[in-house]
Amino acid sequence: MRELKKVIEEADVVLQVLDARDPLGCRSFDVEQRVLAAGKRIVLVLNKIDLIPTELVDKWLVFLKQEFPTVAFKASTQNQKQRMGMAESGRTDASGCVGADALMGLLKNYSRSHDIKKAVTVGVSFFDLWT
């Protein structure tokens, strides 16, 4: 708990990484409340989008964006063609990272809109149910 408080104190923005296979199951509403109470910003990162169908990704994005800015993300660089999802739909290159540019753009916009002259400090929160 002490480490969480320290991260929230030092961060300008906290990324909450959600597994696209079960975004609500790995979402921490307690962390969100603490971040908001500290006056900080939250960005949801919907990770592993290549492991679920494209239609589901789109629906989750619409749902999650009602509360916080949300970025669809695929961090893995492994070839996932044998699995359903983004790679099969032609929406992205199966071996590359997806969402990094959108996330960086969002963080840059935050920096500009809050007139932050230094680097934006980002904290990361995640809970992986699938490990």
ROTOR-782982 format. One line per 2 residues: number of its first residue (from 1); for each residue x, y, z of C-alpha. Coordinates in Angstrom, 3 decimals. Layout:
BEGIN
NUM) X,Y,Z ~ ...
***
This chain:
BEGIN
1) 0.000,0.000,0.000 ~ 2.912,2.316,0.757
3) 4.330,1.807,-2.746 ~ 0.952,2.539,-4.337
5) 0.685,5.816,-2.420 ~ 4.193,6.762,-3.500
7) 3.454,6.042,-7.168 ~ 0.230,8.070,-7.048
9) 1.979,10.977,-5.315 ~ 4.778,11.138,-7.863
11) 2.759,10.451,-11.027 ~ 0.997,13.036,-13.139
13) -0.929,10.276,-14.925 ~ -1.616,6.678,-13.881
15) -2.062,4.033,-16.575 ~ -4.300,1.192,-15.515
17) -3.501,-1.775,-17.752 ~ -6.502,-4.030,-18.342
19) -6.449,-7.468,-19.938 ~ -8.832,-7.354,-22.905
21) -10.026,-10.887,-22.096 ~ -11.516,-9.687,-18.784
23) -11.207,-5.905,-18.404 ~ -13.555,-5.580,-15.452
25) -12.034,-8.554,-13.630 ~ -8.598,-6.968,-13.553
27) -9.762,-3.374,-13.072 ~ -9.078,-1.853,-9.658
29) -11.758,0.636,-8.661 ~ -9.872,1.204,-5.399
31) -6.798,2.391,-7.310 ~ -9.004,4.608,-9.474
33) -10.581,6.231,-6.415 ~ -7.174,6.874,-4.857
35) -5.807,8.386,-8.067 ~ -8.813,10.666,-8.507
37) -8.755,11.689,-4.833 ~ -5.140,12.784,-5.333
39) -6.218,14.954,-8.262 ~ -4.353,12.859,-10.819
41) -5.441,11.597,-14.232 ~ -6.206,8.004,-15.222
43) -5.774,6.417,-18.626 ~ -7.048,2.893,-19.220
45) -4.895,0.693,-21.450 ~ -6.832,-2.216,-22.944
47) -3.973,-4.673,-23.511 ~ -3.836,-7.993,-25.385
49) -6.389,-6.833,-27.959 ~ -5.069,-9.433,-30.381
51) -6.532,-12.203,-28.195 ~ -10.199,-11.235,-28.591
53) -12.413,-10.522,-31.623 ~ -12.247,-7.024,-33.090
55) -15.956,-6.424,-32.418 ~ -15.375,-7.038,-28.706
57) -12.419,-4.645,-28.644 ~ -14.599,-1.943,-30.187
59) -17.394,-2.524,-27.676 ~ -14.997,-2.435,-24.720
61) -13.480,0.811,-25.989 ~ -16.894,2.458,-26.250
63) -17.814,1.256,-22.748 ~ -14.527,2.191,-21.043
65) -14.203,5.586,-22.748 ~ -17.389,6.654,-20.991
67) -15.333,6.933,-17.786 ~ -11.690,7.528,-18.736
69) -9.535,7.997,-21.820 ~ -8.837,4.498,-23.114
71) -6.233,3.165,-25.541 ~ -6.336,-0.217,-27.273
73) -2.925,-1.855,-26.989 ~ -1.052,-4.938,-28.107
75) 2.351,-5.157,-26.485 ~ 3.289,-8.626,-27.614
77) 5.498,-8.942,-30.664 ~ 4.880,-12.659,-30.989
79) 3.047,-13.862,-34.045 ~ -0.561,-14.438,-32.922
81) -2.101,-15.484,-36.277 ~ -3.235,-18.810,-34.864
83) -5.462,-16.951,-32.376 ~ -8.613,-15.003,-33.066
85) -8.690,-11.257,-32.972 ~ -6.934,-8.347,-34.512
87) -4.352,-10.222,-36.553 ~ -6.981,-12.195,-38.450
89) -9.103,-9.136,-39.122 ~ -6.320,-7.357,-40.986
91) -6.589,-4.502,-38.497 ~ -2.951,-4.697,-37.516
93) 0.346,-6.376,-38.208 ~ 0.411,-9.539,-36.105
95) 4.034,-9.126,-35.085 ~ 4.107,-5.435,-34.142
97) 3.132,-3.323,-31.187 ~ -0.186,-1.473,-31.505
99) -1.340,1.529,-29.511 ~ 1.999,3.023,-28.465
101) 1.608,6.037,-30.753 ~ -1.929,6.706,-29.512
103) -0.796,6.434,-25.902 ~ 2.178,8.745,-26.448
105) -0.077,11.241,-28.208 ~ -2.506,11.208,-25.306
107) 0.305,11.815,-22.812 ~ 1.715,14.640,-24.952
109) -1.727,16.264,-25.098 ~ -1.993,16.019,-21.325
111) 1.382,17.698,-20.974 ~ 0.363,20.526,-23.327
113) -3.081,21.044,-21.817 ~ -1.637,21.278,-18.291
115) 1.319,23.402,-19.450 ~ 3.815,20.961,-17.978
117) 7.318,22.073,-18.919 ~ 9.045,18.986,-17.553
119) 8.500,15.383,-18.538 ~ 5.162,13.845,-17.602
121) 5.583,11.257,-14.845 ~ 3.534,8.141,-15.521
123) 2.625,5.454,-13.002 ~ 1.453,2.027,-14.128
125) -1.084,-0.183,-12.383 ~ -1.970,-3.672,-13.551
127) -3.269,-6.940,-12.242 ~ -2.956,-9.935,-14.546
129) -5.483,-12.654,-13.804 ~ -4.022,-14.924,-16.449
131) -0.479,-15.517,-15.253
***
